[in-house]
Amino acid sequence: MTVSFFNQFISPTLLGIPLVMLALLLPWILLPNPSPRWQNNRFITLQKWFINSFTKQIMMPMSLGGHKWALLLTSLMLFLITINMLGLLPYTYTPTTQLSHNLAFAVPIWLATVIIGLRNQPTHALGHLLPEGTPVLLIPALIIIETISLFIRPLALAVRLTANLTAGHLLIQLIATGAFVLMPLMPTVALLTTALLFLLTILEVAVAMIQAYVFVLLLSLYLQENV
């Protein structure tokens, strides 16, 4: 029983062919395309409002050089939200519960921000490794600590997203299993457990959206430091 709880995180296969790429490409198919009409439907209007609000909030603190990243960060935000929300449906696979996938999202963008900082303002970028006024005896240790904290950023991004989504999925499955087992034995307790499961599902919907937002927000803060 314990092992079966983690089967939902195994990459699905069909005739020996991994379906990971299908799970990664499906969200883009579900997103509606803008209509050539003057007046769009409500869903497209809501989508445009969300994209405009998010882009404005992320890009406002940045200089003009960072505005080139608006399309990439907004697309990543929509992609992560769609994947996380689809993963809450029954019998679905969530790629963002895999640490390797989240590292594939975090490492290239983080590395690009670091390279941009070293190319555009190398003195300022390297200055983060040694704060002003540091005692001479602490300089070697502080440089090592700041370097480690710099390289651990993408790992922290990936682990945060993976841990939150994995814990939520496991908790939902545990409570659902408990409600199913208790139904013939203690119906009243099973109904209370089902109500708890409903509330937890609503919480997980919020977590799925918040974690995607936090992931992109932290990437934008790293970009803001180097632009």
Secondary structure as UniProt FT lines:
FT   HELIX           2..5
FT   HELIX           7..9
FT   STRAND          13..14
FT   TURN            15..16
FT   STRAND          17..18
FT   HELIX           20..30
FT   HELIX           42..59
FT   TURN            60..61
FT   HELIX           64..69
FT   HELIX           70..86
FT   TURN            87..88
FT   TURN            90..91
FT   HELIX           95..97
FT   HELIX           99..120
FT   HELIX           122..127
FT   TURN            128..129
FT   TURN            132..133
FT   HELIX           136..138
FT   HELIX           139..151
FT   HELIX           153..182
FT   TURN            183..185
FT   HELIX           187..226
//
